[in-house]
Amino acid sequence: MSLVPGVTTSVFAYNDHIPGPTLVVNEGDHVIVHFTNDLPEPTTVHWHGIHLPFESDGSPFHPIAPGQKRDYVFTVPAGSAGTYWYHPHPDRRTGFAIGKGLFGGIIVRGPNDPLRDLPEQLLVLSDNRFLSDGAVDFPDAQSAPGSVDEENGREGPVLFVNGQVNPTIAIRSGEVQRWRIVNASAGRIYRLALAGQSFLLVGTGGGLIEKPVEMKEIVLATGERVEILVRGTGAPGSRTLLLNLPYDRYAPQTRPRDWQTTRDLLTLQTTTDPPMQPVTVPARLRQITPLDTSKVTAVRTVVFGQGMINGKLMDMGRVDISTHVGATEIWEIENVVGMDHPFHLHGFQFQVLDRDGVREPFLAWKDMLNIPKHSSARIIVRYDEYPGKWMFHCHILDHEDHGMMGVLEVKP
Ligand SMILES: [Cu+2]
């Protein structure tokens, strides 16, 4: 496949596409995905953020050997309309498999979507690094660049949007578009801004928030999704850029030399059509019921240290947190080291209570939460159904692959 000009790259791909085909489903749909592993190594498909049975989570507990098939079966829950994604989650090889090209978007549609009439774009962000012959650059783990990748989380200088470098999106003056943005990068945390204009945040990983929030920039952690509304504020024929602003997630000793460089992600081109009638954005998007803190049955402590969680490396034979269906819990997540670690919980959406003691400004459903260096956050989660062994981990893939992961057992 040709990913960068002039050379071909040996890749892994879903149905021969990078990103893989977008899965569009409705709330209530019974979904069956027939999957065949034609790769030379074991893999899984993890449906990131989707609330589904343990057997269909595609975690390291259910590897699919080369040449084997598996059906992933689940029912899309009511109220889960939003933007998700899928990617491999095999034991210790997730960063490699995603770096080779395995990732794709999922859109869940709901029956009462107040933004259904807006034109929309799905933007899957990824980055990569190539050798001069076009091969994806995975340095030997024992080499100096390999150990930097391992500590930093592998990044690359080529930024892709839906597999393209700096694509153009057309917008008419006065138009409002809904952009669903997925961070499919292995280690890169984006700080997104539109040059010269603000945007409205309307959704997080678990779907719409209650009302739009005006923003000038947003930090998007690995694995995280947002939905924003972009307004065509430019004059006909003008253009602006979606930028990735510098964001210092790094430890000083492995911080990339060019980390302070602002990068272009895509061009927003205003068409030459005359301006259209202004579109009214709904003031209310949906209602989110806060999880009830008076029902909390346990408070868990999760400490992110140097490549470990609570001082331990991942062990699939160990249960780190044991609970049961129906329980509501608060997790206190603390990052005690000098680089960011984005937290991901499988299977269940949570709500953020506070970060560093500051109450979260609005309600939102999430499955990803960046925990910046030397900071903490509290989340609340309810295990309403689906017993099983669920992973929680850092979503910098090099950290995850080296054991920065734990097991949550939800008993029936
Ligand atoms: Cu990490």
Residues whose N, C-alpha, C, O or C-beta is under 5 A from the ligand:
A	BS01	CU	D340 H341 C394 I396 H399
